Amino acid sequence: MLENKKFGMISLGCDKNRVDAERLLDIVRSRGYAITDDIAEANILIVNTCAFLEASRKEAIETVLDCDSYRGGNLEKIVVSGCLPEKYIGEIFPSLTEGDVFLGCNDADRLLEAIERSYTDGRVNFVGQGKESEGGRLLTTPAHYAYLKIADGCNNHCTYCLIPKIRGRYRSYSLEKLIGEASALGDLAELILVAQDITRYGTDLYGQKSLVRLIRALSALDNVGSIRLLYCYPDVIDDALISEMRDNPKVIKYIDIPLQHSEDRVLKLMNRKGSREEYLSLIGKLRAEIPDIAVRSTFIAGFPTETEEESEGLISFLREAKLTNCGFFAYSREPDTAAYKLSGQIPERVKKRRVKALYAAQEQISADFLRGFVGKTIEVLCDGIDYERNCFVGRAYFNAPDIDGKVYFNAHEACQGEYYKVLVTGADSYDLFARTEDFTL
């Protein structure tokens, strides 16, 4: 029934969602069906959704509606997969009639069966009827880097977060599965480890933290050039992990620690472990052990009852911590979370003002950091060509894909996935500008 059908994919949300989308695409590929990146050509479109925030849910629904406009052409079926149907299937199945097939986060193995059923039975709901694919992945990143999702779900129960209600309890994937998956991803300059919290890897499966064990096993793979760590919770970063980052040449000297706030009272309301003093101590320890380490974080502005003094306290924390990269988000009041019921909700205009103030403070910190590289030679991984700027684009060790800045550089030639020594000639508050030392106009 699906022979001669072309499949398309739109994946929304985080890099963990991207991995799920790549599994779905591999199921399509493994059956020999055609895949297109041109939406107008697709007979079957898969929209892999995010539902973490109200804005995410709105984007997901609007994307499905936009896709429906292709019905007059080749489009026959829209598959809505991932977090939105997983959490809200009771609401969207009756109302989002533009969707033909609905799959949850762990229903990948039922994808093709569900689509075939929709051709005979009409709209179908397969949420909760399958299991996560054990197969491979069709990478949607450039070939030289990939994400490896090492666990799913979360046990932290931060009061603002829906993830445990969507993804369930924390579940580590076995070492054997992850090593096999990483081995099959091809030659990678960079493998990026992701989960809601990678630092708790193995606690459920092996009865103890096993991230260092996993890093060592991945480092032994010939096809993995380097390893980057995202989403490390501050209360679980221990001496063993710090030592591994310091001593293992394959581990990039970069760590993402989602702190979310700095002020103790707000952290307690968020159900976050740790305090301002402990966070500053951890950052100091990381820098003492690994002097050039890049530390990235994310913060929420306008959490319920956050005072002006606490907002200013977060700004002063940024100036003291001098983090390499940061992301800031206005608190989103999400039904079915503990924080939804809190009194003292902050007006939207105040939240936006506080986010703007945080970005302004970090902009100066980042600008000072980047200016320190002007006139120096650094190593850059080439990600490709920026045709608008008419130059190559790459990343230094302190740049993770998509979430951090870039290095724009001129060279007589450069190949995607290769490393180059470049002389930094300029900087702004986000990006560096450079050239290879042999480059002349």
N, C-alpha and C positions, 0 to 999 in steps of 0.2 A: 504493500500500500504506500510505503514511503519512498519507494524507488523513484528516481528522477526528481525528488524534492530537494530544494536548496534550503539550508539552515543558516540563520543569522543569530548573532548574540549581542545583547546589550547588557553589560554588567555594571551595576551601580554600587556605591558604597566603598568599603575598605578593601585592603589587599587580601584579607581573609576571604571575603566574598569573591574576589578575583580567582582565588584557588578553586573555590567551589564551581565557578563558571568554567574554568579550564577542565575540570573533571567531566562536566556535562558535555563539553565540546568533544572530549576524547571518546565518550560513548557514541556520539554521532559519527566521528571519524572511524572508530573501530568497526562500524557496520558498513563502511564504504560510502556513506552519504556525503553529498557535496556541502561545503561550507563557504559562505560568501561574507565579505565585510561590507558589501553594498546592500543596505536595507531594502532598497527598491527591488533588488533581485530575489530576495528571500521569499520562499513559500511558507516557511515556518520560522517565526521569530521567538527566541527565548529572551525574556527580560528577567534577569537575576536581580532581585530587589534587596534594598536595605530598609529597615524599619526602626533604626536606633533612635531617631528623633522625629518629631512632627514634620520637619522640613524634609527628611529622608522619605517619609511615607508619601508626602505630597509629590516629591520628585518622581517616586516610583509610579504613582497613579497617573501623573501627567505623561510620563514616558509611555505607559501602556496606551493612553488615549492618543498620543501622537502616532504610535505605531499603527493604531487602528485606521488611520487616514490612508494607509497603503492598501487597504482592502480592495480598492478599485483596480489595483494592478496585479502583481503576482501573489500577494500575501493571502494565505488561506487560514493559518492558525497562529494564535499568540499563546505562548506558554509563559505563565507568571510563576516564577520559582523563588525560593529563598526565604528571607526573614519576614517579608510582608505576609505571605500566606501562612507561614508557620505560626505567627502570633495572631493574625487577624482574619483567618479564613472565614469565620462565622459572619464577619461584617462584609468582606469584599466579595465572597462568592455570589451572594444574591445581587450585589450592587454593581460590581465591576464586570458587567456583561461583555465587555470587549475582550476579556480573557477567555480562552477556550479550554486551557489546561492549567491546573493549579498543583504545584509541588512544593513541599516544605524543604527545610534545610538538609534533610537526610533521606530524600526520596529519589536520589539520582538514578538508581537502578531501575526505576519504573518509568523513566522519561519516555522511551520509545513506545512502550506498551500504552501509556496514557495518551500519547498523541494519536496512536492508531485507534484507540477506543473513541477518541473525540470525533473521528471521521464517521463512526457508525452511530454513536450514542449522543452526540452533541457535547455540550460543556461537561467536563469531568473534574472531580476533586480527588486527588490522590495524596493529599497532605497526611503525613503520618503512616503511610501504607508501605513505605520502602525502607531502604537503608543507604547509607553513604556509599558511593562507588569505591570499590577496591581496585579499580583499574588505574590507568595512567592519566596524563594530562596533556592537553594541547595548549602550549604556552601562548599567552597573549602579550607577554612582555617581549622586548627585544631579546634575541637569542642568547645574549651574553650574561643576563641575570634573571633570576627567578625567585619567587617566594616559596618557602616551605612552611606550611601550617603544621605545627607540631602538636597542637591540642585544640580542642573546641570547648565551648561553654565556659562558665566562670562560677566560682564559689564565693566571691568577695562581697557581693550584695551591697555595693555602693548605693546610697539611697536615691540617687538620681538616675540610675542605670537600669535599662530593660533587658540587658543581655542574658542574665540568668533565666528570665521569663521566656526568652526567645530560643536561646541555644541550650538551655539546661545546665546541668552540673558540669564541672570541669572534667574533661576526659582526654588523657594523654594518648597519643598514638604510639605504638610499640617502636622500639629502636629498629627492629628488623624491617618494619614497614617503611619507616622514614629513610633508612639507609638505602633500601631498594628504590624508593621514589626518587631520592636525590641522585642516585646513580643513573637513573633513566632520563634525567633532565638534559643530558648533553654536556658539552664543555661550558662551564660557567666561570666567568671572571668573579661573579659575586652571587652568593646564596644568602637570602635574607630570611631569618627565622622569625615567624610571627605566630601569635596566638593572643587571646585576651590577656594572658599573663604567661610569658614563656619561662619566667623564673620558677614557677611551681611545677614545671615539667617533671613527670614521673612520680609525684607524690601519691597519686591515686593508683598508679599501675605497679610501681615498684616499692612503695612504702617509704620512699625518701626522695629528696630532690636529686634529679638526674640530668640536669641541663649540661653540666660540665662533661658528664659521660657521653652525652649525645654530641656535644661540640667536638670532642676528641674523635669520636667515630666518624663524624662528617669530615673532619680535617684529614683523615686518612684516605679519603677518596681522591683519586687522581684527577677527576673531572671538576672538582671544586677548588677554585683558586683562592677565594676568601669568603668569610662568613660575617654577616652583619646581624646585630641583635636589636630587635624592636620590642617594645612593650615589656620592660622589666619593672616589676613592682618594687618600690624602695625597701619595703620591710623584708623582702626575701633575697636581696642582693647580699651575698655573704663573701667571706674571704676567699673561699675556693673559686668562686666565679671571677672575682677581681684578679686573682692570681692567674687564672686561665686566660683572661683577656690580656693581661700584661705579658705573659710568657709564650703564648701560642701565636706564631707569626701569621697564621691564617685568619685570626680574628681581627677584624677591623677595629681600630681604637675609637669606637663610637658606641654610645648606648642611649637608648630612648627610655626615659623614666617618666611615666605619666603621673605627675605629682598632684595636679588638679587644683591645689591651693597651697598657701603657706601658713595661714593663720590657724592656730590650734582649735579655736572654737568652731570655725567653719569646717575644718577637717573632721572634727568629731561628729558634726551634723551630717557630713557626707558619708560617715562610716569608713573613713580612710584611716589606715594604720600609719602612725608616725606623727611627728610634730615639726614645726619650723626648725627648731634646734637640731633635731635628728636629720632632717633633710640637708641642712647646711653641712653637718658633720659628714654625711655620706658623700656629698659632692667634694668636700675637702679631701676625704680619704681616697676617692677615685683619682683625683688629680695628684695626690702625693704618690700613689702607686704607679699611675700611668700619666705622666706629666702632660702629654699632648692630647689626652682623651677629649673627644667631642661629646658633650652631654646635651641631649635634646629633651624637651618636656612639653606637656600641654596643661592648660589651666582653664578653669571655668570662672567666668565673671558673673556677678549678680545672683549667686546662690541665695535662696530665701534667707532673709534676716541679715545678709552681709551688710555691714555698715560702711560708711565712707572711710572710716579709720582703717577698717580691715581691707578695703580695696586699696587704700594707700599703702597698707602694710605689705600687700602682695607686690606692689610696684617697688617698694624698698627691698623686698626679697630678691626680685629680679636684678636689681643693681648690685646687690651683695653677691649673689650666686654667679652672675655673669655667665649664664647658659649660652651655649653656642647657637642653638636654634630653638624657637618656641612657636607653638600654636595656641591661639586664644579663642574661646567660644563663649557666647552668651548662654547662660543656663536656660535649658528648655524644659518646661514643666510637662512631664510625661505621665499620663494616667497609668495606674497600676505600679507606680513606684512610691516608696515611702515619702520622698521629698514632695510629692504632689500635694500631700495633705498638710504640709507645714504652713503655718501662718507667716506673714511677713514676706509675701511674694514681692519681688522687685519689679517696678514698671519697666516695660520694654525700652523706653528711651533712656532710662538710667543704665540698664544693662549694656546697651549699645555704646553709651558714653564711656563706660568703664572698660569695655573691650578696646575701644579706640585709644584710651589712655595707656593700656597695657602694651598695645602694639607700638605706640610712640616711644615708650620707655625701652622696649626690646630693640627697636630699630636702631637706637643710638648704640646700644650694647653690641649688636651685630655689626654695625658699621665700624666700630672701633676694632672689633676682632678681625674683620676682613681687611681693613687698611693695613694691619700688621703683616700681611702677605705681599703687599706691593713691593716690587723689587726683588722678590725671592723666587726661587725655582721650586715648584711643587709637582707632584705626580697626579695625573688626571686620567680617569677612565673615560674613553671616548664613547658617548652614547649615540652619536650620529651627527647629522648636519642640521643646522638651523638655517633654512632657506631665506627666511625674512631678514635675518642679520647677516647672511652671506658668510657664515663661519661654521666651524665645528662646535659642538656642545658636549660637555662632559661633566664629570663630578669628581671632586676631591674626596678624601676619606670622610670628611665631615658633612658630606651631602648624601642623604638617602634619596632614592628616586621619588619624585612627585611631591614630597612634603618639605624638602629643603631647597636651597638655591642651587645654582649651576655655575659652571665655569665655561665661559664662551671664549674660544681660542682660535687663532689663525695658525695655519700650517700649510705647507705645500701639499701635503697629503696626510690623511689619517684614516684608520680603519676602525669601524665600530667594534667594541669589545677589546680593544688594545689599550695599553697604558702608554702615556707620553709624559715626558718632562717638559713643563711649560714655564715660561717666565711671566710672572704676574705683572701686568702693566697698569691695572686700575681696579677699583672696587666701588660698589655702592653699598647700600645697607642689606643687600640680599645676595648679589652675584659678584663673581670675579671675572676679570677680563684679562686675557693672556695671549701669548704666542709661543710657538716653539722657538728655540734660540736660533735656529738656522733660517727662520722665516724672514724674508724681506719682500717688500712690495715690488 
